[in-house]
Amino acid sequence: MSGWLQTFSHHPSKTEFLIIGLPAQLSKLYMPHLTLPGNSSIAPVESARNLGVIFDSNLSFANHISNLSKVCYYHIRDLRRIRQTLDFDTARTIATSLVHSKLDYCNSLYYNLPQSQLKRLQAIQNSLARCVTSSSRFQHITPALKSLHWLKVEQRIQYKLISLTYFSLQYNSPLYLRRLLTIPTMSRSTRSTLVITLLKPSVKLETGKRSFSFAAPFLWNTLPCDMREPSVDGQSPCLALTRGPFHKRLKTYLFSKSYPS
């Protein structure tokens, strides 16, 4: 994995240049720089913000999660101060609007991150659940999360990726994601042709398993068969389940993974 991210501007002081790659790859670079119009030159930065997400050279998102934690805990503390004046539904609505919306923003980028980083995100949700349900920090968090019908962070990430996959298959939208998905052509009828199965590309590096082209087929192919049945005519739309029923079953399926009995 290697690449670069830059933000151009008419002013060199407002231009950021970020090189992305594995530590072993980055260590081979000697004093890299970017030459801009006017013969001005800038050195790469350690992290850069793009569309509200802080990217770092290794795509660890550690800095982004640290910043996200700071913002979310700020809102949780404020909500905790007024919690006794709110009814349950109002508190849950505020929690969803102020904190969960931030946890869910671009959360597909967190797929296959180290558990140490995912646990930091889960700790935010746990603290939010304790606040909304007025639970003690000494109480087990699972009953509180289940009572709120919240998917855990890891399943929320999977929900986003599978939902993107569904829209790409069903509506060819967005097209740039649909082009990353391949439905293999079968020469004869088999059990696997009774459902929509995606071709999973081979990757050489572990970081490649974080890409949409790998993660989408991997997660999609694990869904129950009744969620992947093709449409009757086998044409457009691709899948038999419409948007509402599909996402309802997806929530139920991932909820069972968040809280296995």
URCOR-V395542 format. One record per pair of residues at least 12 apart in sequence whose C-alpha atoms are under 10 Angstrom apart, sorted by the first residue. I is the first residue (numbers start at 1). GAP is how many residues later the second one is. If there is no record, write none. Layout:
i & gap
I & GAP
I & GAP
This chain:
i & gap
1 & 19
1 & 20
1 & 21
1 & 24
1 & 57
1 & 203
1 & 204
1 & 205
1 & 206
1 & 207
2 & 17
2 & 18
2 & 19
2 & 20
2 & 23
2 & 24
2 & 55
2 & 56
3 & 15
3 & 16
3 & 17
3 & 18
3 & 19
3 & 54
4 & 13
4 & 14
4 & 15
4 & 16
4 & 17
4 & 40
4 & 53
5 & 12
5 & 13
5 & 14
5 & 15
5 & 39
5 & 42
5 & 43
5 & 44
5 & 45
5 & 50
5 & 51
5 & 52
6 & 12
6 & 13
6 & 28
6 & 38
6 & 39
6 & 42
6 & 43
6 & 44
7 & 41
7 & 42
7 & 43
8 & 28
9 & 27
10 & 26
10 & 27
11 & 25
11 & 29
12 & 23
12 & 24
12 & 25
12 & 26
12 & 28
12 & 29
12 & 30
13 & 27
13 & 29
15 & 21
15 & 27
15 & 29
16 & 18
16 & 26
16 & 27
16 & 28
16 & 29
16 & 30
16 & 31
16 & 32
16 & 33
17 & 16
17 & 17
17 & 25
17 & 26
17 & 27
17 & 28
17 & 29
17 & 30
17 & 31
18 & 15
18 & 16
18 & 25
18 & 26
18 & 27
18 & 28
18 & 29
18 & 30
18 & 31
18 & 37
18 & 38
18 & 39
19 & 13
19 & 14
19 & 24
19 & 25
19 & 26
19 & 27
19 & 28
19 & 29
19 & 37
19 & 38
19 & 39
20 & 24
20 & 26
20 & 27
20 & 35
20 & 36
20 & 37
20 & 38
20 & 39
21 & 35
21 & 36
21 & 37
21 & 38
21 & 186
22 & 35
22 & 36
22 & 37
22 & 183
22 & 185
23 & 34
23 & 35
26 & 31
26 & 32
31 & 12
31 & 13
32 & 12
44 & 13
45 & 12
46 & 12
47 & 12
47 & 14
47 & 16
47 & 17
48 & 15
48 & 16
49 & 15
51 & 55
52 & 12
52 & 53
52 & 54
53 & 12
53 & 14
53 & 15
53 & 52
53 & 53
53 & 54
53 & 56
54 & 12
54 & 13
54 & 14
58 & 149
59 & 50
59 & 51
59 & 54
59 & 148
60 & 49
60 & 50
60 & 53
60 & 54
60 & 57
61 & 48
61 & 49
61 & 52
61 & 56
62 & 51
62 & 54
62 & 55
62 & 58
65 & 38
65 & 45
65 & 52
65 & 53
65 & 55
65 & 56
66 & 51
66 & 54
66 & 55
68 & 31
68 & 34
68 & 35
68 & 53
68 & 56
69 & 30
69 & 33
69 & 34
69 & 51
69 & 52
69 & 54
69 & 55
70 & 54
71 & 27
71 & 28
71 & 31
72 & 23
72 & 26
72 & 27
72 & 28
72 & 29
72 & 30
72 & 31
72 & 49
72 & 52
72 & 53
72 & 55
72 & 56
73 & 26
73 & 51
73 & 52
73 & 54
73 & 55
74 & 25
75 & 19
75 & 20
75 & 23
75 & 24
75 & 53
76 & 18
76 & 19
76 & 22
76 & 23
76 & 48
76 & 49
76 & 51
76 & 52
76 & 53
76 & 54
76 & 55
76 & 56
77 & 50
77 & 51
77 & 54
79 & 12
79 & 15
79 & 16
79 & 19
79 & 49
79 & 52
79 & 53
80 & 48
80 & 50
80 & 51
80 & 52
80 & 54
81 & 50
83 & 48
83 & 49
83 & 50
83 & 51
84 & 48
84 & 50
86 & 46
87 & 45
88 & 44
88 & 45
88 & 46
89 & 43
89 & 59
90 & 42
91 & 40
91 & 41
91 & 42
92 & 36
92 & 37
92 & 39
92 & 40
92 & 41
92 & 56
93 & 39
94 & 38
95 & 30
95 & 33
95 & 34
95 & 36
95 & 37
96 & 32
96 & 54
99 & 25
99 & 26
99 & 29
100 & 24
100 & 25
100 & 28
100 & 50
100 & 53
103 & 18
103 & 19
103 & 21
103 & 22
103 & 50
103 & 53
103 & 54
104 & 49
104 & 52
104 & 53
104 & 56
105 & 52
105 & 55
106 & 51
106 & 54
107 & 46
107 & 47
107 & 49
107 & 50
107 & 51
107 & 52
107 & 53
107 & 54
108 & 46
108 & 48
108 & 49
108 & 50
108 & 51
108 & 52
108 & 53
108 & 54
108 & 56
108 & 102
108 & 103
108 & 104
108 & 107
109 & 48
109 & 52
109 & 101
109 & 102
109 & 103
110 & 43
110 & 44
110 & 47
110 & 48
110 & 100
111 & 43
111 & 44
111 & 45
111 & 46
111 & 47
111 & 49
111 & 50
111 & 98
111 & 99
111 & 100
111 & 101
111 & 104
112 & 42
112 & 45
112 & 46
112 & 94
112 & 95
112 & 96
112 & 97
112 & 98
112 & 99
112 & 103
113 & 41
113 & 94
113 & 97
115 & 39
118 & 35
118 & 36
119 & 34
119 & 35
120 & 33
121 & 31
121 & 32
121 & 33
122 & 30
122 & 31
122 & 32
123 & 30
124 & 29
125 & 16
125 & 20
125 & 25
125 & 26
125 & 27
125 & 28
126 & 14
126 & 15
126 & 16
126 & 18
126 & 19
126 & 26
126 & 27
127 & 14
128 & 16
128 & 17
129 & 12
129 & 13
129 & 14
129 & 15
129 & 16
129 & 17
129 & 18
129 & 19
129 & 21
130 & 14
130 & 15
131 & 13
132 & 12
132 & 13
132 & 16
133 & 12
133 & 14
133 & 15
142 & 116
142 & 117
143 & 116
145 & 113
145 & 114
146 & 109
146 & 112
146 & 113
149 & 102
149 & 106
150 & 101
150 & 105
150 & 108
151 & 100
151 & 101
151 & 103
151 & 104
151 & 105
151 & 106
151 & 107
151 & 108
152 & 102
152 & 103
152 & 105
152 & 106
152 & 107
153 & 105
154 & 100
154 & 103
154 & 104
155 & 96
155 & 98
155 & 99
155 & 100
155 & 101
155 & 102
155 & 103
156 & 95
156 & 98
156 & 99
156 & 102
158 & 57
158 & 58
158 & 61
158 & 62
158 & 92
158 & 96
159 & 60
159 & 88
159 & 91
159 & 92
159 & 94
159 & 95
161 & 51
161 & 54
161 & 55
161 & 56
161 & 58
161 & 59
162 & 53
162 & 54
162 & 55
162 & 56
162 & 57
162 & 58
162 & 61
162 & 85
162 & 88
163 & 53
163 & 57
163 & 80
163 & 83
163 & 84
163 & 87
164 & 13
164 & 14
164 & 48
164 & 52
165 & 12
165 & 13
165 & 15
165 & 16
165 & 47
165 & 48
165 & 50
165 & 51
165 & 52
165 & 54
165 & 55
166 & 12
166 & 50
166 & 54
166 & 62
166 & 72
166 & 73
166 & 75
166 & 76
166 & 77
166 & 80
166 & 81
167 & 76
168 & 12
168 & 13
168 & 70
169 & 12
169 & 13
169 & 14
169 & 27
169 & 67
169 & 68
169 & 69
169 & 70
170 & 60
170 & 61
170 & 65
170 & 66
170 & 67
170 & 68
170 & 69
170 & 70
170 & 71
170 & 72
170 & 73
171 & 65
171 & 66
171 & 67
171 & 68
172 & 64
172 & 65
172 & 66
177 & 35
177 & 36
177 & 39
178 & 35
179 & 34
180 & 19
180 & 21
180 & 32
180 & 33
180 & 34
180 & 36
180 & 37
181 & 17
181 & 18
181 & 19
181 & 20
181 & 31
181 & 32
181 & 33
181 & 35
181 & 36
182 & 15
182 & 16
182 & 17
182 & 18
182 & 19
182 & 31
182 & 35
183 & 13
183 & 14
183 & 15
183 & 16
183 & 17
183 & 34
184 & 12
184 & 13
184 & 14
184 & 15
184 & 16
185 & 14
192 & 33
193 & 36
193 & 37
194 & 31
194 & 32
194 & 34
194 & 35
194 & 36
195 & 26
195 & 29
195 & 30
195 & 31
195 & 32
195 & 33
195 & 34
195 & 35
195 & 36
195 & 44
195 & 45
196 & 24
196 & 25
196 & 29
196 & 31
196 & 32
196 & 33
196 & 34
196 & 35
196 & 42
196 & 43
197 & 20
197 & 21
197 & 23
197 & 24
197 & 25
197 & 26
197 & 28
197 & 31
197 & 32
197 & 33
198 & 16
198 & 18
198 & 19
198 & 20
198 & 21
198 & 22
198 & 23
199 & 14
199 & 15
199 & 17
199 & 18
199 & 19
199 & 22
200 & 13
200 & 14
200 & 15
200 & 16
200 & 17
200 & 18
200 & 19
200 & 20
200 & 21
201 & 12
201 & 13
201 & 14
201 & 16
201 & 17
202 & 12
223 & 26
223 & 27
223 & 30
223 & 31
224 & 25
224 & 26
224 & 29
226 & 14
226 & 15
226 & 20
226 & 23
227 & 12
227 & 13
227 & 14
227 & 18
227 & 19
227 & 20
227 & 22
227 & 23
228 & 12
228 & 13
228 & 18
229 & 12
